[in-house]
Every structure is written in C-alpha cells, then in structure tokens.
Amino acid sequence: MKKIITTLLLIFISISITNAQNNGGDSIKTKGLYFGIDGGYGFSAAKSTYQSSTFTYSSNVYTYSTTVKTYSLGKGINSGLYIGYMFTKQFGCEIGASYFIGQKFNRRGENSDSYQESSSQGSMMRIIPALKYVLGEKKFRTYMKVGLIVGLGTKVIQNDSYTTPMGSFVYDDTWEYKGGISFGFHGALGVNYMITNTIGVFAELAGNYQNWAPKKSELTKFNSNGVDMLSTLTTISKEQEYVSSYSYSSNNIPDPSQPQKSAKFYMPFSSVGFNIGLHIILDKKKK
C-alpha cells in the first residue's frame, strides 16, 4: 500500500511540473461552484485473510493441509456524481455520492468425501466529502483530493454449497448480510482537461480504505437435494445479530424464536483503482 501511495505522489508531482511548464493559453475560471459525474473500477487492496483447507484419507493415512489466502470485497465498479465549490484558485471542497457494485469473490474447500464452494458479493452507497487542491488555471489542471467515506445501505450476499461425490447429497444456502454504517478514508490524484470554459473531462487514480461490520444476517435460501427446507428452520437458525459481546449459560437457553447472537466482525472493502468523468463549471466568467 505504501508503494502505491508513493508511486501516485510521484506521478502527481511529475504531471504538475509538466503542467506548470507547458500550460499555455488563456486562463479559465477556477473559483466557484462546479459539479460532475464519474465512474470507474477498483482493484482489491488492504486485504484480509482466510484459510483454504483440504482433508483427504487414503491408504489408512489422513492428510490435512491449509493455505492462508487474502481477499477484499472492494474490487468492482462504481459510478456517481459530485458537487463542489472552489474558495480560491487552489483550494475547495466537494461532496460525492457513488454506488459501488463488487465483483464476486469465490473460494473452495475439500475433504476426502465432499467439497464446499462459497461466493460473496457486496454493494453499497458511498458518500464522500473531500477537500480539493488544484494546480493550474488553464486547460490542463492537476488536482489532489483527500476525504472521508461514509458507507450506507451496505449488503453482502453469500452463496454456499456442499456436495458429496457423485452428487449423492447436495445442499445450498444463501446468507444476506446487512445493516450498519461504515467509515473510511478516500484519496485521489487526477488530471482535468477543460474542453471549453465550462466543460472538462478528467481521469484520476483513487484509493479507498474501508471496512464494514454488518449488524445482522439472514438465511434467505436453504435447499437440501433440491428441496426447499427454509420454512422448517426456527428463527435462531436463520437469523443472526452481531454484537461486541454476549453470553449464554445453562440456565439461560436462547429463545429459538429470536435471532442468534454472534460476535461482531469486519469485512474488507478497500481498493485502489481509476475513475473517469465529466466536470462542469457553473459560471463562464473568468476569475
């Protein structure tokens, strides 16, 4: 992650120097109100770990192996819009709203007589308030943004399946994780080219550092050998609430009509990627 940040800063400085040396032509308005639309793609970053295990039995010998792998649900596409205001030629602030749709993350486990497969996919609305620093007043402008991320309406869908050899027994289920607000950090380095005095296009490298802790999950599908068995389960078997602490005792048996209490945990949504978009200034006057 540090290497990525260093590389982005070096690119920004290089472009800024070139911009200062070659940016000719008339000045274009830099102060005032602006808005735009953008979209892009993010690659996984700041990943968490999980264990992929294999268990086999052959010739009276049991063999167990495990591999630590990494993952992030932050890989995927995003699109949104933003509005901002430049207080001076260099400094301003903006707020954006971006909808993120993650790419499916797949994993698999095996043992001597069965295998398990699982896939997870997340989505969320990101509200991003940020400070903006701009270099240049003419057609080419470089900029840097630093801000916060507020994740709303986050949802993760997890599909699981368990299959024995020759398909003699198969069950599959779907869990839906939801609830909770997540917070994180956002940064971007970009170049803006003004086609006219009011309309421009831009490209930027962006990074998001974000984790999310669901408040609850619900089992929305449970099939056994193709038969829907969801209605046979009690609430405690198909609903979970995630809390920081909880306790049970032999004198306090959980109510099967209430959700199961489980330990709070975090899912990684960090990413490093790129965005492109359209930038519009709302006043034609030069300042």
N, C-alpha and C positions, 0 to 999 in steps of 0.2 A: 504494500500500500504506500509506503514511504517513497519507493522508487517511482511509482506512478505520479504521486504529487510533485516530486522533484522534476520529473520529465515535463509535466504540464506547465509548471512555472517557467522552465527554460524555454518552452515553446512560446509562452505568452510574452516573455521578455524579448525574444528574438523578433516576433511579429511586431511588437510595439516599437522597437528600434527601427525596423524597416519602414513601418508606418510613418514614423516621425521624419524619416529622411525623404520619403517619396510621395507623401500625401499632398498633392498639388490641387489647384482649383479653388473655387470659391468656398467660403465657409458655409455650412448648413446649420440650421438651428439645432442646438444641443440641449437647451433648457426647456422645461415644461412637461406637459402630460404626453404619455405615449401608451400604446397597447400593442398586442400581437398574439399570434398563435404559433404553436410549435409541436413537434413530435420527434420521437427518436427511439433508440434501442439501448438497453443497458446490459452489461455483462456482469456475472457474479463477482462479488468482492467481499472481503471481511467475512469469510465463510465460517460456519460451524462444522462440527464433526459428528459422524455417526459410525457405527460398526456394521460391517458386512460379514456375516458368518456362514460357514459351511460345515456340516456334520455328516460324516459317512461311516458306514460299517461294512467291512469286507474281510473275509478270512479270519473271523474272530478278533479283528482289530478295529477299535474305534479311533477315528481321526477327527479332530476338531481344529478348525483354523478360522481366524478372524482378521479382517483388514480394516484399518481406520481410514475412512474417506471423508471428503469435505463436500459441503453443499451450501447454496443460498437460494432463496426463493425470489431474490431481487432481479434475476435475469428475465428480460421480457421487453415489451413495447410500452410506450407511454405517449399520450397526446393531451394537449390542454391549451390554455390561454392565460394571458397575464396583462396587468395594467400597472403603470408606474409613473413616477414623477422625478425629473431631474431638477434638483435645487440649484446646482451650479453646472458648469460645463463638464465637470468631472464626477460629481457625487450625486447620487439619487437613491431611491428605494422603490421597490415593487412588490407586488403580491401575485402569485400564480396559483392556478388550480389545474392539477394534472391527474388524469386517470391512468392507472397502471394495470396492465394485464400480464401476469407472469407466464413464463414457459413451464411446461410440465417437468417435474423432477422425478425420475424413476429409480427404483432400487429393487434388489432381488436377494433373497436368502434361500439356501438349500440345505437339506439333510438327506439321509440315505433313502428315505421313502416318500419325500414330498418336497415341494418348493413353494415359496411365498413371493409374491410380487406386490409392489406398492408404488403409487404415483401421487404426487402432491402438486397443486397449482394454486397460486394466490392472486388476489386482486385488491386494489384499494384506491381511494381518492386521496391525493396528496395536496395539502395547502402549504405553499412555500413563500413565506415572507422573507425578503432578502435585501441587503444593501448592495449598491452597484457602483463600481468605479470605472470610468470611461477615459480612454486616451484617444485624442483626435477630434477634430471638429469638421472634417471634410468627408469625402465619400467613404473612405476606409476608416473604421474605428475598431480598436481592440477594447475589450472590457473584461472585468472580473466581477463575479457575484459570490457573496457569502451570506448564508441564511440558515433558517431552521426548517424542519419538516414536521408537519402535523398530519398523521395518517388517520383517516376516517373511513368507516364502513368496510374495514378490512375483513376479508373472508378467505379461508383456505379450504379447498376440497381435497380430501384424501381418499383414494380408492385402494382397497386391499383385496387380495385373492389368495386362497390356499388350495393347492391341488396335489393329490396323491398320484402315483404313477398310473398310467393308463386312464386317468380321469375317473377313477372309481369313487372318489369323493371330492367335491368342489364346493367351497363356499366363498362368497364375495360380499363385501360391505362397503359402505360409503360413510365417512365422517365429515361433518361440516363444522369447522372452527370459526368462531366469530366473536364480536364484542371487543370493547377496549379501544382506547386511543393510544397511538404510538407517537413518539417524538424522536427526531434525529437531526442530522446536520446535512446541509447542501452546499456545494461549491461548483462554480463553473468558470471556464476561461473560453472566450469566444472572439469572433471577428464579425463585424457588421458592415455590410456594403449598402450604401444608400443609392438606390436606382434613380430616385427623384429626390426633391427636397423633403418629401414626407413619407416615402415608401422605401423600405430597405429589406434585404434578406440577410440571414445570419446563419453561422454554423458554430457550434460550441462543443467542448468536451466537458462533461458533467460527472460529478460524483455524489453519491448518496450514502450516508452511513445511518442505518436504521434497523432496529429490532422491534418485534411486536409480540406481546403476550396476550393470547386470547383469554376472554373471560369465561367462555363456555364452549362446549361442543355437543353435537347431536348426531346420533346414528340415524341416517335417513334411508338407508337400504341395507337389508340383511337377507341374503338368499343362501339356501343350502340345497345343493344339487338342483338348482333351478327353481326351487320353491320359495316363495316369499314368506319369511318367518318373522318379519319385523313386529307384527301385531302380537306375537306370543311373548315378547320381551317386556319386562317391567321397566318403569321409568329409570330406576337406578342402573339398569343395564344399557340404556341407550342415551342417557344424558349425563354430562359431566360439568361441574363448575370448578374453575381453577382458582385457588386461593393461596395466600402466602403461608398459612399454617392451618392445621386441623388435627383432630384426634378422635379416635374411637376406643371403646372399651367393651369388654364382655357384658357389661351391664347397660350398655347404650348401643344396641344394634341399630344400624342405619335403616331408616324407613325405605322400603323398596318402591314407594310411590314418589320419592323425592330424588333429585339428581345426586349422582355420586360426587363426593368431594375429592379433588386431586390437587397435587402440588402445581403451583404456577410455573410456567416455563416460557422461554422466548424462542421465536422463530426468526432467522436472519433474512433481512430484505435489502441488504446493502448492494450497491452496484457502481460500476464505472462505465460510462458509455458516451454517446454523442446525441445531439439534438440539432435539428434544422428548423427554420421557421421564417415567418413574415413579421416585420417590425414597422409600425405606423406611428408617425408623429402627428399630433392633432393641430398644429399651428404652422402655417407656411412662413411666418415671419422669422427672420434671422435674429439671433441674439448672441 
